[in-house]
Amino acid sequence: MFTGIIEELGEVVAVEELPDAARFRLRGPVVTEGARHGDSVAVNGVCLTVAGLAGTEFTADVMAETLNRSSLGGLAPGDRVNLERPTAVGGRLGGHLVQGHVDGTGEIVARKTSDNWEVVTVSLPAGLARYVVEKGSVTVDGVSLTVVDVGPDFFTVSLIPTTLALTTLGTKQPGDPVNLEADIVAKYVERMLAPHLDRTAGARE
């Protein structure tokens, strides 16, 4: 489990294409410190397993499902990525509960610059729109953010200077893809209420 508080900007060192998969080599001095084979690291919001370690670099295998559902398939050597280790039990929950299981991708639609922050508009896939609410939480490329406004096919977030400087969201431009993970609480509530809602709808027919 992660919290959406990015620990460092890492770098893609190499990408090896495999049958129905890819092997990434990434550089991250902070997340590799004390890391072991089999540990988890969130890369742009996607939970990956450390398959190998060499100094400040680690490798991770990414299966086709993840490549298809996330933006990781578009990464190339030299690209910067948001990195976060799982939160420790009893640690601070600085953002919100993040699984690292990407629900889909959106695109940066627009950026509006102010003196002390930027308002960024992100496209919202139809299947995720019901989980995103004004002043609720959403994860964008692994970054825990508060929704400012939401429409049928978009939402906006405000990015403070720290977020702009320490994550990839500071350099993403209109048209760039981003990984989205909806608040896990909303998904579980929907799942638990679904049978009751179905019976209620049937009674009205």
Wavefront OBJ file of the C-alpha trace (Angstrom):
o trace
v 0.000 0.000 0.000
v 1.264 3.474 -0.911
v 0.227 6.989 0.052
v 0.857 8.963 -3.135
v 3.688 10.996 -1.617
v 6.512 10.737 -4.161
v 9.928 10.064 -2.660
v 12.062 10.899 -5.666
v 12.210 11.493 -9.385
v 13.845 8.428 -10.871
v 15.060 7.767 -14.384
v 14.447 5.024 -16.925
v 17.863 3.574 -17.764
v 16.839 0.840 -20.203
v 13.770 -0.927 -21.570
v 14.010 -4.500 -22.852
v 11.119 -5.735 -24.960
v 10.016 -9.283 -24.087
v 7.234 -11.505 -25.472
v 4.030 -10.009 -23.998
v 6.091 -8.095 -21.414
v 8.940 -5.640 -20.877
v 11.846 -5.398 -18.461
v 12.630 -1.959 -17.102
v 15.884 -0.842 -15.531
v 15.391 2.256 -13.417
v 17.642 4.494 -11.355
v 16.462 5.605 -7.910
v 19.014 6.141 -5.118
v 16.337 6.698 -2.462
v 14.055 3.748 -3.217
v 16.937 1.308 -3.709
v 18.469 2.096 -0.323
v 17.830 -0.994 1.785
v 15.695 -2.550 -0.961
v 15.602 -6.307 -1.476
v 14.591 -8.666 -4.238
v 10.805 -8.978 -4.231
v 10.111 -5.572 -2.688
v 7.485 -3.299 -4.225
v 8.081 0.128 -5.758
v 5.436 2.345 -7.338
v 6.605 3.692 -10.706
v 4.353 6.488 -11.964
v 1.686 5.009 -9.733
v 2.101 1.398 -10.895
v 3.119 -1.124 -8.246
v 6.087 -3.113 -9.599
v 8.190 -5.853 -8.032
v 11.953 -5.459 -7.724
v 13.443 -8.287 -9.793
v 17.080 -7.242 -9.487
v 19.310 -4.664 -7.804
v 22.639 -3.128 -8.808
v 23.795 -0.103 -6.844
v 21.234 2.666 -7.253
v 19.405 0.834 -10.040
v 16.704 -1.822 -10.010
v 14.938 -3.911 -12.621
v 11.241 -4.759 -12.809
v 9.275 -6.949 -15.199
v 6.032 -5.492 -16.522
v 3.419 -7.840 -18.005
v 1.215 -7.056 -21.005
v -1.859 -6.268 -18.867
v 0.044 -3.512 -17.083
v 1.540 -2.162 -20.310
v -1.918 -2.007 -21.885
v -3.677 -0.460 -18.897
v -1.034 2.108 -17.956
v 1.305 4.565 -19.663
v 4.423 2.544 -18.829
v 4.499 1.099 -22.345
v 5.401 4.541 -23.675
v 8.442 5.031 -21.451
v 11.905 5.246 -23.010
v 15.450 5.557 -21.638
v 16.026 9.000 -20.170
v 12.403 9.538 -19.117
v 11.826 10.666 -15.545
v 9.427 8.696 -13.347
v 7.794 9.162 -9.956
v 9.041 6.614 -7.405
v 7.584 5.642 -4.040
v 8.204 2.754 -1.657
v 5.274 1.187 0.230
v 4.322 2.880 3.455
v 5.430 1.143 6.639
v 2.830 -0.063 9.135
v 2.424 2.730 11.653
v 3.924 5.288 9.272
v 2.399 8.606 8.336
v -0.429 8.553 5.797
v 0.529 11.793 4.117
v -1.689 11.394 1.052
v -4.423 8.757 0.857
v -4.614 4.967 0.500
v -3.106 4.071 -2.875
v -2.831 0.484 -4.127
v -0.643 1.042 -7.153
v -3.287 -0.672 -9.301
v -3.923 1.739 -12.170
v -7.558 1.946 -13.285
v -6.833 3.626 -16.609
v -5.089 6.508 -18.291
v -6.034 10.092 -18.959
v -4.275 12.941 -20.729
v -3.160 16.367 -19.664
v -5.683 18.669 -21.346
v -4.550 22.104 -20.191
v -2.370 23.943 -17.680
v -3.204 27.315 -16.166
v -0.326 29.030 -14.380
v -0.788 31.267 -11.341
v 1.737 32.996 -9.093
v 1.843 30.198 -6.516
v 0.308 27.141 -8.171
v -0.875 25.638 -11.442
v -4.338 24.341 -12.227
v -4.086 21.259 -14.430
v -7.012 19.742 -16.342
v -6.904 15.975 -16.911
v -9.194 13.963 -19.181
v -11.308 11.389 -17.375
v -12.260 8.023 -18.938
v -15.996 7.344 -18.777
v -15.556 4.262 -16.617
v -13.806 6.228 -13.877
v -15.945 9.360 -13.810
v -18.314 8.041 -11.131
v -15.433 7.556 -8.661
v -14.060 11.097 -8.912
v -15.759 13.754 -6.796
v -15.066 17.376 -5.994
v -12.627 17.680 -3.073
v -12.085 13.922 -3.132
v -8.769 12.155 -3.710
v -7.316 10.858 -6.957
v -3.904 9.507 -7.899
v -2.246 10.943 -11.015
v 1.004 9.238 -12.055
v 1.323 8.054 -8.471
v 0.784 11.497 -6.927
v -1.996 11.856 -4.354
v -4.033 14.932 -5.286
v -7.256 16.643 -4.250
v -9.848 17.144 -6.972
v -10.729 20.810 -7.437
v -13.479 20.459 -10.023
v -14.955 17.555 -11.967
v -16.979 17.270 -15.161
v -18.354 14.377 -17.201
v -15.013 13.761 -18.940
v -12.428 15.793 -17.032
v -11.229 16.885 -13.611
v -8.874 19.584 -12.389
v -6.201 19.621 -9.699
v -4.082 22.408 -8.238
v -0.351 21.746 -8.052
v 1.792 23.578 -5.502
v 5.448 24.469 -6.267
v 6.718 21.439 -4.321
v 4.663 19.041 -6.456
v 5.740 20.826 -9.630
v 9.402 20.588 -8.665
v 9.533 17.066 -7.230
v 7.272 15.060 -9.576
v 6.818 14.505 -13.293
v 3.626 16.557 -13.173
v 5.779 19.679 -13.299
v 6.814 18.932 -16.878
v 3.831 17.059 -18.327
v 2.304 18.922 -21.263
v -1.115 18.806 -22.984
v -1.446 15.486 -24.781
v 0.857 13.611 -22.400
v -0.688 10.463 -20.860
v -0.977 9.989 -17.098
v -1.897 6.970 -14.980
v -5.066 7.301 -12.923
v -6.135 5.403 -9.826
v -9.478 6.205 -8.259
v -10.017 6.258 -4.508
v -10.223 2.633 -3.356
v -12.927 3.509 -0.807
v -15.337 4.570 -3.567
v -14.840 1.297 -5.443
v -15.470 -0.875 -2.397
v -18.571 1.109 -1.413
v -19.984 0.674 -4.925
v -19.264 -3.062 -4.857
v -20.966 -3.573 -1.488
v -24.013 -1.471 -2.359
v -24.575 -2.962 -5.823
v -26.798 -5.920 -4.699
v -28.976 -3.609 -2.593
v -29.323 -1.087 -5.407
v -30.282 -3.838 -7.841
v -33.054 -5.076 -5.508
v -34.316 -1.542 -5.029
v -34.418 -0.950 -8.791
v -36.261 -4.265 -9.283
v -38.897 -3.356 -6.702
v -39.687 -0.134 -8.581
v -40.245 -1.876 -11.907
l 1 2 3 4 5 6 7 8 9 10 11 12 13 14 15 16 17 18 19 20 21 22 23 24 25 26 27 28 29 30 31 32 33 34 35 36 37 38 39 40 41 42 43 44 45 46 47 48 49 50 51 52 53 54 55 56 57 58 59 60 61 62 63 64 65 66 67 68 69 70 71 72 73 74 75 76 77 78 79 80 81 82 83 84 85 86 87 88 89 90 91 92 93 94 95 96 97 98 99 100 101 102 103 104 105 106 107 108 109 110 111 112 113 114 115 116 117 118 119 120 121 122 123 124 125 126 127 128 129 130 131 132 133 134 135 136 137 138 139 140 141 142 143 144 145 146 147 148 149 150 151 152 153 154 155 156 157 158 159 160 161 162 163 164 165 166 167 168 169 170 171 172 173 174 175 176 177 178 179 180 181 182 183 184 185 186 187 188 189 190 191 192 193 194 195 196 197 198 199 200 201 202 203 204 205
